Every structure is written in structure tokens, then in C-alpha cells.
Amino acid sequence: MTAPNLSSESVLEALNWRYATKKFDASKKIPADTWSALEKSLVLAPSSFGLEPWKFFVVDDAAVRAKLLEASWKQAQVVDASHLVVLAINSGLDEADVDRSMARTAAVRDVTLESLAGYSNVVKGFMKNVPDVDGWSTRQTYIALGQLMVSAAMLGIDTCPIEGFMPDKYDEILGLPEMGYHAVVVCAAGYRSEEDKYAHLAKVRFPLEDMVQHI
């Protein structure tokens, strides 16, 4: 597989164009092939040990989204955006999840489970010493959120990460606990409205020399 041939200018242009969209154009929908690419970008997100301690719930049902609006402090992005993704952790990640990951690795790479035993024991040893497994999984999930947002920007798709919601209510509405998951962050995706004043504001960041230091 060859390295992608993206220019530095195009990457920075996309990232400068991106902002947390406050008002989406509800009449515009992301094309199916573009959305498929964004779903794949989520699946390709890196995670520690490759454990992928998450699942991504794409809420298509308008009635369900209306319920989620009530649990999101009435933030209109929840219902106006073309797509809404609830990023959830696999609650209480344990050794069985490590075994599942090893089985997948063995199948994809065509190796034996026995050859992965040493690595599996290392991962299980790490998991036993993590004081807050769900907290660790939550931090991992934010890596996937970042990948989704950057991938979307590269494709000209707007996003808005949302932490202002009631996780327990989301869990209840979506039935996540019954599936072993817990909502940790939400991301709306679609196209910015011309009425969103924030789309026309200069991006505010501290200077590079203040934020990046070579040691």
C-alpha cells in the first residue's frame, strides 16, 4: 500500500475550513458514498492495543432524534444535521473482549491464537491494572471522534462534537445498556447553514510558537 499523496496545503485548508457547526442546513443530506467513507474512517480509528473499546450508533430515525433533542439541552444540531453519531464505550471491558480482539487478529492475519498468547497476556495484565477501565475506554473513543471530524473536513462535510447531553438519557432512549454500551460523546454531521454566523468568524487559536515547543 502506497502512502497517500495529499499536499500540506490541502490538509491545512480543510482544517482551517472546519469549525464546530452550530446551525446545519436541514435540507441537505450527505451522499451515501460519502457517508460510507466516514463510517469506514471511524472503523479505521486507532486504539490502544487495537482493542476498539467502542461502538458507533448512527441515529437515522427522526422520531428517536426528536427524543434525543430533549436530552441534549435543545441543541438543534441533533435534529437538523444530516447524520448523528453517538459514540459509545463497551462498558466494563474485560478479558473476554481481549480474547475477541485476539481472535479477530488471528483470523485477519492468518496466524494461530497460540502465536498471540504472549501479547494477549500483556494486554490482559494491563487491563487488570487500569483503575478505571470505562474512563480509559472513554479517552480512547475521543481518538475516534477526532478522526471522524478530520475525515469529514477533508471531504467537505461539517461536524459538531457534542458533550452537552445527558448520557444516561441517551442510554435509555437508545437501549444501550442492554447491548453493553454507554454513550460518551455525540457528533452531528452535515452541511452548514448560510445563517450560521459562526461560519464566517475567524478561527481563534494561540500562535504556533506558544503551543508547540521543540525540546
N, C-alpha and C positions, 0 to 999 in steps of 0.2 A: 504494500500500500504506500503510495507516494504522499508526500506532505502537501497540504493544500496551498494553493498559490494566491493567497489573499494579500493585498497591499496594506501596508501600515496605515496609509491614508484612509482606505475604505473602512477599516476596523474602527479607527478613531472617529470617523464621520458618523458611523452608526451609533457609537456610544455617546457622542455629543448630541445626536438627534433624540436619543432615548430620554424619557423622563417619566415620572410616576403619574400616569394619566388620570386626571380627576373626573373628566367627563368624556364618555365614549359616545360615538355615533351609533345608536341602537339599530339603525337601518343597514349597517354594513356588517357583513359576515366574512370571516376568514375562509378562503377557499379550502376545500377538503384536502388537497395535496399539500398545501402549506401547513395546515393543522397537523396532518400526519407527520410531517417533518419535525414539528415542535414536540409532538408526543415522543418521537424517537429520540429527540435531544434529551428529554427527561430520562429515558431509559439508559442513555449513554452517560449520564452524570456519574462522576466518580464518587466512591465512598470508601471509607477506611476498611481495609481487608476485602473490599469488594462485596460486603455483606448486604448492601442495598436495604437498609432497615426502614423501608418506606413503601407506600403505595400512593398513586396519584388518581384522585377521583375527579373525573370531568363531569360536571353537572349540566346535563342537557335539558332536563325537564324545567320548563318555565315556572310551573307551579311550585316545584321544590325550591327554585331560586327565589321566588317570592317569600317563601318561609325563611330562607337564609338571610334575606334582606332585613327582616325583623331582628335577626341575631347578629347583625353587622352594623348596628347603630345607624341604620337607614342609608348606608353608603350606596349610592345609585349604581356604582360600577358593577355591583353584584348582579344586577338585572339588565343593565344596559350593554355590557360588554358582549362581544360575540361568543366568547368562551370563558368559563370559570373553572379553575382547577383548585381543588382542595388537596393540599399536600399533607399526608398523614404518616405518622410513625407506626411501625409494628410494635405494639405495646408489649413491654416485658420481653424483649429479645433474649433468647436463651440458647442453650446448646443445640436444641433441635433445629433452630434457624441456621446455626453454623453448619450442621450436617446437611441441611438442604442446599446451602451455598456450595459446599464441597461436592455434593452430588452433581450439581449443575456444572461446576468447573470440570469434573471428570468427564461428563458427557460431551461438553463443548470442545474440550481439548483432547479428547480420546485418550485419557490416561486412567489408571486404576485409582480407586479410592485409597488403596493401601499406600500409593506413592504420595498421597496428600496428607497422610496421617500426622506427620510431624508438624506441618503447617497448621492443620486443624487443631492440634493440641495447643499451639502457640496462641491461636485466636481464642480458644476456649479459656485459656489461662488469663488472657487479657480481660475477657468479658467478666470473669469472676471477680476481678479487682476493680472494676468500674463502679464507683459508689452510687451513681445514678444512671442506669442504663437508658432510661427514657430521655433524660437530659442529653446524653451523648447522641442518641438517635436523632433528637431534635436538631442538634447542631449539624449533624450530617445532612439533614433534609434541607437546610438553608443553602448547602452547596448546590443541590438540585434546583432550588429556586433561582439562584444566581445564573445557573446555566440556561434555564428556560428564558430568563429575561434577556440575556445577551444573545441567545439564538434568535429570539423574536426580533430584537433590534436589527440584527444582521439581515433579517427577511422583511424589514419594514413594517413590523407588527408592534403595536403599542401594548404596554403592560402596566399593571399597577399592583404591587405587592400589598397585601392587606393583613395587618396584625390586629386591627381594631375590630375584633369579632369575639363572640362567646364560644370558645371551643367546645364546652360541654353541650351547648345547644346544637351546634353543628353536628356533634357526635350523635345526638338524639335524633335529629331530623334525618340524617343520612344512614342511621343504623350502623355506625362504625364500630362500636364496642362489640357487637355481635360477630363482627368479622375479625376482631382482634386488633383494631386500629384506633388511633386518636388524632384528631385534626390539630395541626400545629401552626400552619400558615396558609394563606389563600392568595391566589394570583388571578387577576382578571386580565383578559387579552382581547384585543380587537383593534379598532381604529379610532383615533382621537376625534372629538367633535371640534368643529371650527369655533364653537362657543367656549371652548376650554381656554380660559385666559392664561393658564399656566404653560400652555404650549408655546406661547410667544415670549416668555420670560427668559432672560439669560440664565444659563446654568451657573450655579454658585458653588465653587469649590475653593479650598485653600490652595495657595500656589504649590506647584510641584516641589519646589525646594524646601517647603515647610513639611511636606508629607512623606517625601522619600529621602532617606539618608543612606549614603554608602559608608560602610564601616570597614 
